[in-house]
Amino acid sequence: MSMWVLSVTAVAALIVTFALGFPVIPMLRRLKFGQTILDIGPAWHKNKKQGTPTMGGFMFIIGITLSFSLGLFMLWREGFTTFDSVGRLTFFNAVTGFLMAVSFGLMGFLDDWIKVCKKRNEGLSVNQKLFLQVFIVAAYFTSRIIAGDVNTSINFPLLGSFDFWYFYYVIMGLGIIYIVNAVNITDGVDGLCSSITTVYCAAFMIICGILTLSELSVLAAATAGACIGFLIWNFNPAKVFMGDTGSLFLGGIVCALGIGARCEVVMVIAAAVYIWEALTVLIQTTFYKATGGKRLFKMTPIHHSFEMRGWKEKKIVGFFSLIAAVFGIIAISLVILEVF
């Protein structure tokens, strides 16, 4: 795998995404595509963030699309991409994973569009979101089966590989829906989702490089670079939000890299921050109902609890990114040590 290809891909994604901020952000302002702040967050968010342009996720979706295409072309020119039985499947897994992410992004755009047009903080209903997510996941796995990827085993550290038969698709389908929504939940503080995803993708760029999955490594590099380019605009105080358009797309990328690399357990480890964020919401909701209105955390998702304790947004982003980096290193170490 050529470091030159990864470097060019990441830098191209960063530059394109950052550059798009100059025309896109003013355009979003003119169209009055401002964010409606949810009531579930801290009260001061409404005063500081209400009306900030949203749907900025299009900036890095375009950046990733262009740089990923460039990276694939460079891999082909340098002979890293082959179209034998193995190479074709590796290429197909990367492309279908990317298309799955784009599908989630389109669903997020529809959700954002309804919020903006209706001037409300709720877009698609829960049932509508669930139906679309199940459809996207089903289409993703169907395309992989048609392409010849019928492996239904999951590798566990130190325990070996276990074949889950058709239950694999149910387990991983539920896993994709959980993680995609967990990434979406993480987008609640300026720069948080962008930073965590940068760390996650950097880890998987290395992991896929070790496993010689060049196309997936390029996708990870493109996403990491684009997230940095977007972070310049999204860091506190944010000049633009990614919206569900961006966060659901990034959730799809997170799953595309982990499942495409056949590193499902490694994916869960590297995505620990996302999973933790969503888990706190589930725990809080369950505890609230079971105790008749008592709360275990000050506020969920958990990053809001840190805000309620007086932490500044930049400190939360730094702390959560550090946690993501630790779990990313653990994930990389497991692959290097070949304990799977």
WOWO-V704015 format. One record per helix or strand. SS is the DSSP state (hx for helix, st for strand). FROM is the first residue (numbers start at 1). LEN is the number of residues. If there is no record, write none. Layout:
[[SS;FROM;LEN] [SS;FROM;LEN]]
This chain:
[[hx;3;28] [st;34;1] [hx;44;6] [st;53;1] [hx;57;21] [hx;85;34] [hx;126;22] [st;153;4] [st;160;4] [hx;167;20] [hx;192;19] [hx;214;21] [hx;243;18] [hx;264;7] [hx;272;19] [hx;302;7] [hx;313;24]]
